Amino acid sequence: MSLEWLAILMFVIFLGLLLAGYTVAFSFAGTAIVFSILGILLDVFPLANLNLLFNRWFSDGLANFVLVAIPFFVFMGAVFEKSGLAERLLTTIGLLMGPLRGGLALAVVIVGTLLAAATGVVAATVIVMGILSLPVMLRYKYDHRLATGIITASGTLAQLIPPSLVLIVISSQMPNVSVGELFAGALIPGVILAGLYALYVLIIAQLRPNLAPALPIEARTIHGWALFREALVAVVPSILLILAVLGSIFFGIATPTEAGSVGAIGACLLAVANRSFNWQMIKAAARTTANITGLVLQILLASTFFGLVFDRLGGQRLITEWLTDIPGGVIGFVIVANIVVFLLGINLEFLEISFIVLPLFVPAAQALGIDLIWFSVMMAINLNMAFISPPVGFSLFYLQSVAPPEVRTSDIHRGALPFLALQAVALVIVAFFPQTVLWLVEKAGLT
């Protein structure tokens, strides 16, 4: 067996371990240890390469300033969730949109977009909106499939809309692509996707009013000036914080890490203003931040070891040759890359895809002259699709864990299908019109 095929066997065994349910980091590290020993025995992986491994661990992980943005943005989102800011935001916008047919669903889209820009974590957004909005929508006779579909789709916007954790991780794997460039590149596609959701809800509400009725008058507990004042207090500060954080990155005022630290402090100040700042809230937010950050770094270090062994066995060279020889050139490569990432994304978390699958595509994409910012945003949209794709999309399980008993699993899965189609439409738009990604990057002077 040639070394390249040994590398392919290594990759297949790794995927098999993941699909069998083994921990991601240990699957990476365990496979890498076994095949590094084989490499040493075959004299293609000398012990001196361990120094290279430690250097790569330090440069790609511990000394990577970009990754410091992860705990800041995760903490910002955790404070929004734990302090009740997200709940107040959803309640207020629900009252504002209530008089419209489909108003509650439209409020879910708006709040999902805002929480995506405040949290960057899908699980938190889907679960919060599932707990708060799904019982209300069911109480006012919303169709189960429409209600669950709009929650999973809107919550999954956190995969794409900055400061998405996905974009931060992807940028760490893309040479010469900054987090700021990906944030700017993903913003317009994220807004397009949210707009498609909102348009779909409004059309369905007009064509079939019984599926998404307006909120009854007796349910609108706040009216007039009181509602306006509540909107000013609950909605405007959150929007201003989000705009300040993202705007400082786009206009070069602050790095993503610096902006993330400001966002974390700003979220705490909003919690103080909301009278929900206390030790229990801080402890819960810190625990969430530590868990997610530790998971990312653990997988990063293990995947670095895996990637080094895979490369030394010639796997990267073989994959690059295969991808660059695909019929159709750039178009063929983009189609294959999207299909592979979508299929793997149904069963694997975005961390595994970002740390081991996407790096396999990068050399071929560079050889074909593909813009890596555009390519990265397409992959983020693709992962967005995989997150709500039945039968094992992660967002579907997040919502199922908090759904009331009367909501069946089949309702959640079938409700996601129209929104999966809308995500495919957004992916096609971005694929055929790269300026939807690159225009804001160029305008912000990030290239």
Helices and strands as residue ranges (DSSP letters): H 3-19, H 24-41, H 49-57, I 58-62, G 65-68, H 69-82, H 85-97, H 103-119, H 122-139, H 144-155, G 156-159, H 165-173, H 179-207, G 209-211, G 217-219, H 224-234, H 236-250, H 256-273, H 279-312, H 315-324, H 329-347, H 350-352, I 353-357, H 358-367, H 372-387, H 394-400, H 409-432, H 435-443
